[in-house]
Amino acid sequence: MVGATMGVAILGSVFAFFHEPPLGFIAAMLYGGVAQLLGSMAAWRYLKRA
């Protein structure tokens, strides 16, 4: 859930930072997706093995 939460937060903040809709949407999707991937990799890395 860390990756999804951070991804959505970054997606919204990047979209608000760029005031142009096409550029803001592309940048937001890029950075939000990267944040989600990094969060999922961190969760996978620190997952307790049974």
C-alpha positions as CSV (number, residue, x, y, z in Angstrom):
1,M,0.0,0.0,0.0
2,V,3.0,2.3,0.4
3,G,3.6,2.4,-3.3
4,A,0.0,3.2,-4.2
5,T,-0.3,5.9,-1.5
6,M,2.9,7.6,-2.4
7,G,2.2,7.2,-6.1
8,V,-1.2,8.9,-5.9
9,A,0.2,11.7,-3.6
10,I,3.0,12.4,-6.1
11,L,0.7,12.1,-9.0
12,G,-1.6,14.9,-7.6
13,S,1.2,17.1,-6.5
14,V,3.1,16.9,-9.8
15,F,-0.1,17.6,-11.7
16,A,-0.8,20.6,-9.5
17,F,2.8,21.9,-9.9
18,F,2.6,22.0,-13.7
19,H,-0.2,24.3,-14.6
20,E,-0.5,23.0,-18.2
21,P,-2.8,20.0,-18.5
22,P,-1.0,18.0,-21.2
23,L,2.5,18.4,-19.7
24,G,1.2,18.1,-16.1
25,F,-0.6,14.9,-16.9
26,I,2.3,13.2,-18.6
27,A,4.7,14.2,-15.8
28,A,2.3,13.2,-13.1
29,M,1.7,9.7,-14.6
30,L,5.5,9.2,-15.1
31,Y,6.5,10.2,-11.5
32,G,3.4,8.6,-9.9
33,G,4.1,5.3,-11.7
34,V,7.8,5.4,-10.7
35,A,6.8,6.0,-7.1
36,Q,4.4,3.1,-7.2
37,L,7.1,0.8,-8.7
38,L,9.7,1.8,-6.1
39,G,7.2,1.3,-3.3
40,S,6.3,-2.1,-4.5
41,M,10.0,-3.1,-4.8
42,A,10.7,-1.8,-1.3
43,A,7.8,-3.8,0.1
44,W,8.9,-6.9,-1.8
45,R,12.5,-6.5,-0.5
46,Y,11.5,-6.1,3.2
47,L,8.7,-8.8,3.0
48,K,9.2,-11.3,5.8
49,R,9.7,-14.8,4.5
50,A,7.6,-17.5,6.2
